[in-house]
Amino acid sequence: MNLKLEPNKTALICVDLQTGAFTGDCTLSYVGIAQLLPKAKRVLAAARQAKLPIIHCKEVHRKEMVDFGRELDGAEPIHCLETWASTDYYCELAPIDGEFTISKRRYSCFFGTDLEILLRGLKVDTLVLIGMMTNVCVHYTAADAHQHDYHFHVIEDCCSGSDWDAHWAALTAMEYLQTGARISHAAFVEAISGKVPAA
């Protein structure tokens, strides 16, 4: 597939690139973090160079734990409390001046946030997703993007799932929603800069 992106209509959405996932100081488990980090850094650098709007989202819960809803009914333990240093954006992928931040209480970056208002203000129609977890927050954000009539792509080698089976299944589900949704970090960088990144 020859990926085409219009920089003035495309936004990069960084989903839950939070400290604990990269330092291991987290109650959740992830796969492929070491491989993801250098690629995510290249994607972020390329997006900044191309002057794409960049939106950083993070999951954060009050210390009183009154806003978890049903999140703890399944396999996930208590996570992302506002008082934990591990909940902050990871330093190597953190937002810089001119980029946008959104805190969310649920998995999807759309649910209960002003993301939709921000996207309308930016006049974008295409979202490119990276982040954690492929099978939860990334997948649910992609599904909501689809249902809000946005085009979306997910950079599959810049996402980490709770396990590999869940990671690949979620990517398959996203591709089912929009053909061509799954892309590599190299394809993204080439599409917005005309350059293929070093491996």
Contacts in CASP RR format, 6 or more apart in sequence:
PFRMAT RR
TARGET T0000
AUTHOR 0000-0000-0000
METHOD contacts of the structure
MODEL  1
MNLKLEPNKTALICVDLQTGAFTGDCTLSYVGIAQLLPKAKRVLAAARQA
KLPIIHCKEVHRKEMVDFGRELDGAEPIHCLETWASTDYYCELAPIDGEF
TISKRRYSCFFGTDLEILLRGLKVDTLVLIGMMTNVCVHYTAADAHQHDY
HFHVIEDCCSGSDWDAHWAALTAMEYLQTGARISHAAFVEAISGKVPAA
1 180 0 8 1.000
1 183 0 8 1.000
1 187 0 8 1.000
3 153 0 8 1.000
3 183 0 8 1.000
3 187 0 8 1.000
3 188 0 8 1.000
3 190 0 8 1.000
3 191 0 8 1.000
4 191 0 8 1.000
5 126 0 8 1.000
5 128 0 8 1.000
5 153 0 8 1.000
5 188 0 8 1.000
5 191 0 8 1.000
5 192 0 8 1.000
6 126 0 8 1.000
7 50 0 8 1.000
7 51 0 8 1.000
7 52 0 8 1.000
7 192 0 8 1.000
8 123 0 8 1.000
9 123 0 8 1.000
9 124 0 8 1.000
9 125 0 8 1.000
9 126 0 8 1.000
10 52 0 8 1.000
10 53 0 8 1.000
10 124 0 8 1.000
10 126 0 8 1.000
10 127 0 8 1.000
10 128 0 8 1.000
10 192 0 8 1.000
11 52 0 8 1.000
11 53 0 8 1.000
11 54 0 8 1.000
11 55 0 8 1.000
11 119 0 8 1.000
11 122 0 8 1.000
11 124 0 8 1.000
11 126 0 8 1.000
11 127 0 8 1.000
11 128 0 8 1.000
12 43 0 8 1.000
12 44 0 8 1.000
12 47 0 8 1.000
12 52 0 8 1.000
12 53 0 8 1.000
12 54 0 8 1.000
12 55 0 8 1.000
12 128 0 8 1.000
12 130 0 8 1.000
13 55 0 8 1.000
13 57 0 8 1.000
13 109 0 8 1.000
13 127 0 8 1.000
13 128 0 8 1.000
13 129 0 8 1.000
13 130 0 8 1.000
13 141 0 8 1.000
14 40 0 8 1.000
14 44 0 8 1.000
14 54 0 8 1.000
14 55 0 8 1.000
14 56 0 8 1.000
14 57 0 8 1.000
14 93 0 8 1.000
14 130 0 8 1.000
14 131 0 8 1.000
15 57 0 8 1.000
15 109 0 8 1.000
15 129 0 8 1.000
15 130 0 8 1.000
15 131 0 8 1.000
15 132 0 8 1.000
15 137 0 8 1.000
15 138 0 8 1.000
15 141 0 8 1.000
16 57 0 8 1.000
16 58 0 8 1.000
16 59 0 8 1.000
16 131 0 8 1.000
16 132 0 8 1.000
16 133 0 8 1.000
16 137 0 8 1.000
17 40 0 8 1.000
17 56 0 8 1.000
17 58 0 8 1.000
17 89 0 8 1.000
17 90 0 8 1.000
17 93 0 8 1.000
17 94 0 8 1.000
17 130 0 8 1.000
17 131 0 8 1.000
17 132 0 8 1.000
18 26 0 8 1.000
18 58 0 8 1.000
18 59 0 8 1.000
18 80 0 8 1.000
18 86 0 8 1.000
18 87 0 8 1.000
18 88 0 8 1.000
18 89 0 8 1.000
18 90 0 8 1.000
18 132 0 8 1.000
19 25 0 8 1.000
19 26 0 8 1.000
19 85 0 8 1.000
19 86 0 8 1.000
19 87 0 8 1.000
19 88 0 8 1.000
19 89 0 8 1.000
19 90 0 8 1.000
19 91 0 8 1.000
20 26 0 8 1.000
20 86 0 8 1.000
20 87 0 8 1.000
20 90 0 8 1.000
21 28 0 8 1.000
21 30 0 8 1.000
21 33 0 8 1.000
21 90 0 8 1.000
21 132 0 8 1.000
21 160 0 8 1.000
22 33 0 8 1.000
22 37 0 8 1.000
22 90 0 8 1.000
22 92 0 8 1.000
23 86 0 8 1.000
23 90 0 8 1.000
24 86 0 8 1.000
25 85 0 8 1.000
25 86 0 8 1.000
26 79 0 8 1.000
26 86 0 8 1.000
27 77 0 8 1.000
27 78 0 8 1.000
27 79 0 8 1.000
28 76 0 8 1.000
28 77 0 8 1.000
28 79 0 8 1.000
28 133 0 8 1.000
28 162 0 8 1.000
29 162 0 8 1.000
29 163 0 8 1.000
30 132 0 8 1.000
30 133 0 8 1.000
30 160 0 8 1.000
30 161 0 8 1.000
30 162 0 8 1.000
31 160 0 8 1.000
31 161 0 8 1.000
31 162 0 8 1.000
31 163 0 8 1.000
31 164 0 8 1.000
31 167 0 8 1.000
32 160 0 8 1.000
32 161 0 8 1.000
33 160 0 8 1.000
35 157 0 8 1.000
36 131 0 8 1.000
36 157 0 8 1.000
36 158 0 8 1.000
36 159 0 8 1.000
36 160 0 8 1.000
37 92 0 8 1.000
37 93 0 8 1.000
39 155 0 8 1.000
39 157 0 8 1.000
39 158 0 8 1.000
39 185 0 8 1.000
40 93 0 8 1.000
40 130 0 8 1.000
40 131 0 8 1.000
40 158 0 8 1.000
40 185 0 8 1.000
41 92 0 8 1.000
41 93 0 8 1.000
42 185 0 8 1.000
42 189 0 8 1.000
42 197 0 8 1.000
43 130 0 8 1.000
43 155 0 8 1.000
43 158 0 8 1.000
43 185 0 8 1.000
43 188 0 8 1.000
43 189 0 8 1.000
44 54 0 8 1.000
44 93 0 8 1.000
46 188 0 8 1.000
46 189 0 8 1.000
46 192 0 8 1.000
46 193 0 8 1.000
46 197 0 8 1.000
47 54 0 8 1.000
47 128 0 8 1.000
47 192 0 8 1.000
48 54 0 8 1.000
48 96 0 8 1.000
49 193 0 8 1.000
50 192 0 8 1.000
50 193 0 8 1.000
52 192 0 8 1.000
53 99 0 8 1.000
53 100 0 8 1.000
53 122 0 8 1.000
53 124 0 8 1.000
54 95 0 8 1.000
54 99 0 8 1.000
54 100 0 8 1.000
55 99 0 8 1.000
55 100 0 8 1.000
55 101 0 8 1.000
55 102 0 8 1.000
55 109 0 8 1.000
55 115 0 8 1.000
55 118 0 8 1.000
56 89 0 8 1.000
56 94 0 8 1.000
56 95 0 8 1.000
56 99 0 8 1.000
56 100 0 8 1.000
56 101 0 8 1.000
56 102 0 8 1.000
57 101 0 8 1.000
57 102 0 8 1.000
57 103 0 8 1.000
57 104 0 8 1.000
57 109 0 8 1.000
57 113 0 8 1.000
57 115 0 8 1.000
57 141 0 8 1.000
58 80 0 8 1.000
58 87 0 8 1.000
58 88 0 8 1.000
58 89 0 8 1.000
58 101 0 8 1.000
58 102 0 8 1.000
58 103 0 8 1.000
58 104 0 8 1.000
59 79 0 8 1.000
59 80 0 8 1.000
59 87 0 8 1.000
59 103 0 8 1.000
59 104 0 8 1.000
59 105 0 8 1.000
59 106 0 8 1.000
59 107 0 8 1.000
59 137 0 8 1.000
60 80 0 8 1.000
60 81 0 8 1.000
60 82 0 8 1.000
60 87 0 8 1.000
60 103 0 8 1.000
60 104 0 8 1.000
60 105 0 8 1.000
61 67 0 8 1.000
61 68 0 8 1.000
61 78 0 8 1.000
61 79 0 8 1.000
61 80 0 8 1.000
61 81 0 8 1.000
61 82 0 8 1.000
61 105 0 8 1.000
62 81 0 8 1.000
62 82 0 8 1.000
63 81 0 8 1.000
63 82 0 8 1.000
63 83 0 8 1.000
65 78 0 8 1.000
65 81 0 8 1.000
67 105 0 8 1.000
68 78 0 8 1.000
71 106 0 8 1.000
71 107 0 8 1.000
72 78 0 8 1.000
75 162 0 8 1.000
80 86 0 8 1.000
80 87 0 8 1.000
81 87 0 8 1.000
88 94 0 8 1.000
89 95 0 8 1.000
89 101 0 8 1.000
95 101 0 8 1.000
100 118 0 8 1.000
102 109 0 8 1.000
102 113 0 8 1.000
102 114 0 8 1.000
102 115 0 8 1.000
102 118 0 8 1.000
103 113 0 8 1.000
104 111 0 8 1.000
104 112 0 8 1.000
104 113 0 8 1.000
105 111 0 8 1.000
105 112 0 8 1.000
106 112 0 8 1.000
107 136 0 8 1.000
107 137 0 8 1.000
107 140 0 8 1.000
107 141 0 8 1.000
108 137 0 8 1.000
108 140 0 8 1.000
108 141 0 8 1.000
108 143 0 8 1.000
108 144 0 8 1.000
109 115 0 8 1.000
109 137 0 8 1.000
109 141 0 8 1.000
109 144 0 8 1.000
110 116 0 8 1.000
110 141 0 8 1.000
110 144 0 8 1.000
110 145 0 8 1.000
110 148 0 8 1.000
111 140 0 8 1.000
111 144 0 8 1.000
116 148 0 8 1.000
119 127 0 8 1.000
119 150 0 8 1.000
124 150 0 8 1.000
125 150 0 8 1.000
125 151 0 8 1.000
126 150 0 8 1.000
126 151 0 8 1.000
126 152 0 8 1.000
126 153 0 8 1.000
127 145 0 8 1.000
127 150 0 8 1.000
127 151 0 8 1.000
127 152 0 8 1.000
127 153 0 8 1.000
128 152 0 8 1.000
128 153 0 8 1.000
128 154 0 8 1.000
128 155 0 8 1.000
128 183 0 8 1.000
128 188 0 8 1.000
129 138 0 8 1.000
129 141 0 8 1.000
129 142 0 8 1.000
129 145 0 8 1.000
129 152 0 8 1.000
129 153 0 8 1.000
129 154 0 8 1.000
129 155 0 8 1.000
129 159 0 8 1.000
130 138 0 8 1.000
130 154 0 8 1.000
130 155 0 8 1.000
130 158 0 8 1.000
130 159 0 8 1.000
131 137 0 8 1.000
131 138 0 8 1.000
131 158 0 8 1.000
131 159 0 8 1.000
131 160 0 8 1.000
132 138 0 8 1.000
132 159 0 8 1.000
132 160 0 8 1.000
132 161 0 8 1.000
133 159 0 8 1.000
133 160 0 8 1.000
133 161 0 8 1.000
133 162 0 8 1.000
133 166 0 8 1.000
133 167 0 8 1.000
134 154 0 8 1.000
134 156 0 8 1.000
134 159 0 8 1.000
134 160 0 8 1.000
134 161 0 8 1.000
134 166 0 8 1.000
134 167 0 8 1.000
134 170 0 8 1.000
134 171 0 8 1.000
135 161 0 8 1.000
135 162 0 8 1.000
135 166 0 8 1.000
135 167 0 8 1.000
135 169 0 8 1.000
135 170 0 8 1.000
136 161 0 8 1.000
136 162 0 8 1.000
138 154 0 8 1.000
138 159 0 8 1.000
138 170 0 8 1.000
139 170 0 8 1.000
139 173 0 8 1.000
139 174 0 8 1.000
142 152 0 8 1.000
142 154 0 8 1.000
142 174 0 8 1.000
142 177 0 8 1.000
142 181 0 8 1.000
143 174 0 8 1.000
143 177 0 8 1.000
145 152 0 8 1.000
146 152 0 8 1.000
146 177 0 8 1.000
146 178 0 8 1.000
151 178 0 8 1.000
152 174 0 8 1.000
152 178 0 8 1.000
152 181 0 8 1.000
153 180 0 8 1.000
153 181 0 8 1.000
153 182 0 8 1.000
153 183 0 8 1.000
153 188 0 8 1.000
154 171 0 8 1.000
154 174 0 8 1.000
154 181 0 8 1.000
154 182 0 8 1.000
154 183 0 8 1.000
155 183 0 8 1.000
155 184 0 8 1.000
155 185 0 8 1.000
155 188 0 8 1.000
156 171 0 8 1.000
156 182 0 8 1.000
156 183 0 8 1.000
156 184 0 8 1.000
157 184 0 8 1.000
157 185 0 8 1.000
158 185 0 8 1.000
159 167 0 8 1.000
159 171 0 8 1.000
160 167 0 8 1.000
161 167 0 8 1.000
161 170 0 8 1.000
171 182 0 8 1.000
174 181 0 8 1.000
174 182 0 8 1.000
175 181 0 8 1.000
175 182 0 8 1.000
185 197 0 8 1.000
186 196 0 8 1.000
186 197 0 8 1.000
189 195 0 8 1.000
189 196 0 8 1.000
189 197 0 8 1.000
190 196 0 8 1.000
190 197 0 8 1.000
END
